[in-house]
Amino acid sequence: MKLHYRKVGESGQPLIILHGLFGTSDNWQTHAKLFAQDHVVYLVDQRNHGHSPHTDEMNYYAMADDLKEIFDSEKITDAILMGHSMGGKTAMFFAQEHARLLNKLIVVDMGIKKYPPHHQLIFEALMAVDLDKVKTRKEVENSVSSYFQDQTVIQFLLKNLYWTDREQLAWRMNLQVLYRDIENILAAIPHKKVDVPTLFLRGGKSNYVLDEDWDNIREHFPNARLETIEKAGHWVHAEVPKEFYDAVHAFIGKQ
């Protein structure tokens, strides 16, 4: 599948960035501008998200194949691949199949294990919006706000809302397929070793990567290191952008 992506930067080692569930490449624009000082940055919308096509198939094998198509069309080699959350699992799947194309791998607040369902409230909130009846973005915001108090979460979700024409709002994400295939999105990584130098960067306030997960992660990624940004939760890059940038820049700057 041909994904939507944008390039930022004129020269340097390729850096490909993958967003998480319910996210889009737009979430990474600020960081892309910083990284573009030294890299050609590719901001990718994964399938069923952002401006990329909707499809009935949603699993990491297909998502890794999507990414390989970008690598082929852009003739990318010796790349740095970074993914957050769901994007982190796509990146790990890709590394298991195409390690020769990668120089370094960065996995942001995501482990290799299978996760229990924990997005029920988000799905409930989004599916409660009747897009055939609402006429304004404010109506959608009011509806979603009845499920969440955190404005950061609300505005993050509302970035997926757009006008198909002057009177019809829609979600950019393929909500029904994401809901149906959430088990695939939460699935574990296959047991296969990857020797690419890897940074697992987690938030200290997040429970996605626990101390007891590390031994198992190292079995899959023996050339990996774990770094914690204590002040951050799951959305490390958004919550503490400077600390996040500094940590990633330090890792990818080392040869």
SVG drawing of the C-alpha trace seen along z (x, -y; Angstrom):
<svg xmlns="http://www.w3.org/2000/svg" viewBox="-28 -25 59 42">
<polyline fill="none" stroke="black" stroke-width="0.4" points="0.0,0.0 1.3,-3.5 1.2,-5.5 1.0,-9.2 4.3,-10.7 6.2,-14.0 9.9,-14.7 11.5,-17.4 15.1,-18.3 17.5,-18.5 20.4,-16.2 21.7,-13.8 21.0,-10.3 17.4,-9.2 15.2,-9.3 11.7,-7.7 9.1,-8.5 6.0,-6.4 3.1,-7.7 1.0,-5.7 -2.6,-4.5 -5.1,-7.4 -2.2,-9.6 -1.0,-11.1 2.3,-12.3 1.2,-15.8 1.8,-15.1 5.6,-15.0 6.0,-18.2 7.8,-20.2 10.3,-17.4 10.8,-16.8 11.9,-20.4 14.6,-20.0 15.8,-16.6 15.9,-18.0 18.9,-20.1 21.0,-16.9 18.6,-14.4 16.2,-13.9 13.1,-13.1 10.2,-11.1 6.9,-11.6 4.6,-8.7 0.9,-8.2 0.3,-4.5 -2.5,-2.7 -6.0,-3.6 -4.6,-6.8 -4.1,-10.4 -4.0,-10.9 -3.1,-7.3 -5.7,-4.9 -8.2,-3.0 -8.1,0.8 -9.8,3.8 -6.5,5.3 -4.8,4.1 -1.8,6.0 1.9,5.5 3.0,7.7 1.0,5.5 2.2,2.3 5.8,3.4 5.3,4.1 3.8,0.6 6.9,-0.8 9.1,1.3 7.4,-0.2 8.5,-3.7 12.1,-2.4 12.0,-1.0 10.5,-4.0 12.8,-6.4 15.8,-4.1 16.4,-4.4 19.3,-2.6 21.4,-3.1 18.3,-4.6 17.2,-5.5 13.7,-4.2 11.7,-5.6 8.2,-4.7 6.0,-5.6 3.6,-3.1 1.9,-1.3 4.5,-2.8 7.1,-1.3 5.8,2.2 5.6,1.5 9.3,0.4 10.2,3.6 8.4,5.8 10.2,4.0 13.6,4.4 13.0,8.1 12.5,8.5 14.8,5.7 17.6,5.1 20.0,4.6 18.3,1.3 18.6,-0.1 21.5,-1.8 19.6,-2.4 16.2,-1.8 14.3,-3.8 11.2,-2.5 9.3,-5.1 7.3,-3.8 6.4,-0.4 7.4,3.1 7.4,6.4 4.7,8.1 1.0,8.6 -1.0,5.9 -4.4,6.3 -7.2,4.2 -7.1,0.7 -8.6,-1.7 -12.2,-0.9 -13.1,-4.4 -11.5,-6.1 -13.4,-3.9 -16.6,-4.4 -16.2,-8.2 -15.4,-8.3 -18.2,-5.9 -20.7,-7.9 -20.3,-10.8 -23.0,-10.7 -21.2,-12.3 -24.4,-12.4 -26.0,-14.7 -23.3,-16.9 -22.8,-20.2 -19.8,-21.7 -16.5,-20.7 -17.6,-22.1 -20.4,-19.6 -17.9,-16.8 -15.6,-18.3 -18.5,-18.5 -19.4,-14.9 -15.8,-13.6 -15.4,-15.9 -18.2,-14.0 -15.8,-11.0 -12.5,-12.7 -11.4,-15.6 -7.9,-15.8 -7.8,-18.5 -4.6,-17.1 -6.3,-13.7 -9.4,-15.5 -7.4,-17.7 -5.2,-14.8 -8.3,-12.8 -9.9,-15.8 -6.9,-16.3 -8.4,-13.3 -11.6,-15.3 -12.0,-16.9 -14.6,-18.2 -15.2,-16.1 -17.3,-18.9 -18.9,-22.0 -21.5,-20.1 -20.0,-16.7 -17.4,-15.9 -15.5,-12.6 -12.6,-10.8 -9.4,-10.5 -8.7,-7.2 -10.6,-4.0 -12.4,-3.7 -14.4,-0.6 -11.3,1.4 -9.2,0.2 -11.9,1.3 -12.3,4.6 -8.6,5.4 -7.4,3.9 -6.1,7.4 -3.8,7.4 -2.5,3.9 -1.9,5.1 -0.2,8.3 3.3,9.4 6.4,9.2 7.5,12.6 10.5,14.2 13.3,13.2 16.6,11.5 17.6,8.1 21.2,6.9 20.5,3.3 21.6,0.8 18.3,-0.1 17.1,-2.6 14.0,-1.8 12.9,-5.2 10.1,-5.1 8.2,-7.5 8.7,-7.1 5.0,-7.7 3.9,-5.2 3.3,-1.5 4.0,-0.3 7.6,0.8 8.1,2.2 11.4,3.1 10.4,6.8 10.0,6.6 13.6,5.7 15.1,9.2 12.6,10.4 13.2,7.3 17.0,7.9 16.5,11.5 14.9,10.0 17.1,6.9 20.5,7.9 22.1,4.6 19.5,2.5 19.6,0.0 16.8,-1.3 16.4,-5.0 13.7,-6.5 12.5,-10.1 11.0,-10.2 8.7,-13.2 7.0,-11.8 4.0,-9.5 3.1,-7.5 3.3,-10.5 6.9,-11.2 7.6,-13.3 4.7,-15.6 4.9,-15.8 8.6,-16.6 9.7,-17.6 13.2,-19.0 14.2,-16.0 12.9,-13.7 14.8,-15.4 18.0,-15.5 17.8,-11.8 17.1,-10.8 19.7,-13.2 22.3,-11.9 21.6,-8.3 21.5,-8.9 24.5,-11.2 26.8,-8.4 28.6,-6.4"/>
</svg>
